[in-house]
Amino acid sequence: MSHITASELAGFGVGALLLYATLSATKLDAFIAASQRSSLGMCKRCGDLRMIACSQCKGKGLIKRGGWFDFGMADDLFKFAGEGMKRSEIKCNKCLSKGMYQKSSAI
């Protein structure tokens, strides 16, 4: 096994830093958005839109039936091939297929 040079070690460090920044970008963005809403006196969760996305269907209104290891790659391949959807989709019962809830005006 050969020795690792300083430039290779620095490259691994920069790569790890970029990977961490990429993976944490959505959480950092959500934190900044919530703090901006708070400083403007808006609701932290909905931004005064009074609409909250459904937690079960993630705001889509439909739930795909799939297994534990389903990443949606098969659907993308079938769409690319022009065969359409191969799996069944069911309507979300939690939000009645609307994808979101109307937030009450009470504080």
Summary of the structure (lengths in Angstrom):
residues: 107
radius of gyration: 21.4
end to end distance: 64.2
largest distance: 66.3
contacts: 200
relative contact order: 0.13
helix: 40%
strand: 11%
